[in-house]
Amino acid sequence: MHALPILYSFRRCPYAMRGRMALIVSCVAYEHREILLRDKPAAMLAASPKGTVPVLVLANGQVIDESIDIMRWALDQNDPEGWMTAAEPSLVADYDGIFKYHLDRYKYAARHGEDPLVHRAVGLAMLCRLDAQLADREYLGGSARGFGDIAIFPFVRQFAGVDPAWFEAQAPQKLQGWLERLISSDLFERAMVRRTLWTADKT
């Protein structure tokens, strides 16, 4: 039995980003296995046949293959910044569901065969809701980052990256400041370290 939890991850995946950030902030030791989504290792597929990242395999063999559940598990082990005191599950669910739906159709318009500007407009309206929540605070829950910030911001970052010039000109200013604080944080920098691809012969 492996001594440490094993995380299968892909650097650019927003779901994997938030899972990694929660694991890092919790200070839980784990083995990081960086993979390519176009070449998924058999060990990962055996643990989680759905084939998406992140996948966390615990030392007892339990598999956690939803990023929000990985975040919760990590913070259940140790939550030094108190992220779970204001987890805002309904807010996170909105951005995991409605916002992500429109983000995909904005970013991958050709794949979906839809007008990307329609979906961009809905996404922007949802970002304005976040901006209103940030009116008198630095983060969604107050003066310090929390669960909701980390769960949502990788998708806002992805939205901003589709057309950076448009985003800079049109997105609300408080929202842009919030995004920049999270992107420039040491935690995000640590979560985005480039790693050598894992192969089965490395174990």
N, C-alpha and C positions, 0 to 999 in steps of 0.2 A: 504494500500500500504506500502510495506517495506521501511524503512527509508534509508537503505544502499543497494548498489549493493550486490548481492549474487554470490560468486564464488564456483562452484562445481569443485573439484580438486582431483587428485590422486598423491600422493607424488612422485612416481617413474616415472611418465609419462614425457618424455622430452618436449612434447608440453605444459603440465601444468606447468613445471618448468619455461619456458620462460615467460608464462603469469603471473605467480606469481612474478617473478623478476621485470617485468615492473610495475606491480601494486605496489610493495613495493617501488621501486625507485621513483615512481610518488607521493608517500605519500597519495594516494587516500584511504580513509577508505572504507572497504568492510567487509562483513561477509564471513568467510571461512567455507565451508562445505566439509570436507574430506570424500571421499566415497571409496568403493571397486568396481572395474570394474566388478567383477563377481556377484555383488549384487547392481545393480544400483537403486537408489531410484526413486520412482514414480514421485516425484516432478521434478527431473532432466529430466526424460524422457518426462514429459509433456512439459517442456520448450524446450527441444531439442531431438526429437525422434531418431536422429541418434545415440545417446548413447555414444558419445565420450567426453573426457574431454580435455581442460577446457571448462566450460560453465559459462558465466557471464550473470546474469539476472539483468538488471538495475532497478532502483527504479520506472521508468515509465513503466516497463514491457517489454521493448525491450530486446531481447536475442542476445548475441554475442557468437557464438560457434565455432569460428576459433581462434586459439591462436595468430596468427599474427594480427588479427583484435582487439583482446583484448589488445595486446601490443600497437597498434596504438591508441586505445581509451584511455587507461590509460595515454599515453604520450600527447595526445591532451588536457587532463585535466591539466597536469603539467609535464614538462620535465626539471627538474632541472639540469641534466647532459648534456643536448643538444643532446640526442640520435638521434633525428629525423633530425638533420642537415646533417647527412651522413648515411641515412638508407640503402643504397646499395640494393635496391629491387631485382635487377637481380642476384646478388650474393646469396642473401638469397633464391631466387627461385631455383637456381641450387642445393643448399644443401637440401632444402625441397623436391625437386623432384628427381634428379639423385642420389645424395649421399644417401638419405633415401632409395631409391629403392635397391641399392647395400648393404647398411647396413642391411636391413631386410633379404636379401638372404645370407649374411655372418653370421649374428647372429642366424637366424632361418633356417639354411640350410635344416634340416630334414623336416621341414614343407613345404618348397618350392621344395624339391627334386632336388637341384642344387649343383654344386661344390662350396663350400664356398670360396675356395682360389681364384677363378676367381673374385668373387665379392670383396674380400678383396683387391686384386690388384687394382681394379678400385677405390675403396675407398681411398687407399693409394695415388694413383696418384692425387686424388682431394685434399687430405691433403697437398701434395707437392705444389699445387697451393696456398693454404692458407699460407704455409710456405714462399713462395716467396713474398707474399704480406706483410708478417711480417718481411722481411729482415732488414728494417731500422726503425722499430717501435714496440711498445709493443702490440698494438691492431690493428685490421684490418683497422680502420679509422685514426689511429695516436697514440698519447700518452695516450689517455683515452678510456675506453671502450665505446661502442656505440651499436646501435640497431643491427647491423650485428653480433657483437660478441655474444650478448645474444641470438639472434635468432638461431645461428648455433651451439654454443658450447655444448648444451645438447646432440646433436646427435654425435658430436665428442667424448664426454665423453662416450657415449654408445658404440661407435666403439672401443675405447680404452679398455673398460671393457670386451670385448669378450675374448681377450687373452692378459692380461696386460704385460706379459713377452715379447711377440712378439712386442707389441706396443712400449715398452720402448727401445727395441733393434733396431727397424726398422723405427719408425716414426721420421720425421725431428725434430731437436732439438728446433728450434724457435717455432714450432707448439706445442711441448710438454710444453715449458715454458709458452706459451699463455694459454694453457689448465689449467695448474697448477695455474696460477694467478687467473683465473676465478673460479676454484673449491675452492681455498682457500680464496676467498673474503668473507667479512662480508655479502654482499648481497646474495650470494649463501647459506651461512650458515643460514641466516634468512629464505630464501625460502624453505629450506629443514628441518625445524623444524618438528618434529613428532607431529601429532595432533590426538586427539581422533576422532574416526569415528562419523560422523554426522548421526543422525536418526531423523525421522520426529517428534517424540515426544519431541525433544529438542527445537522446535520452540514455 
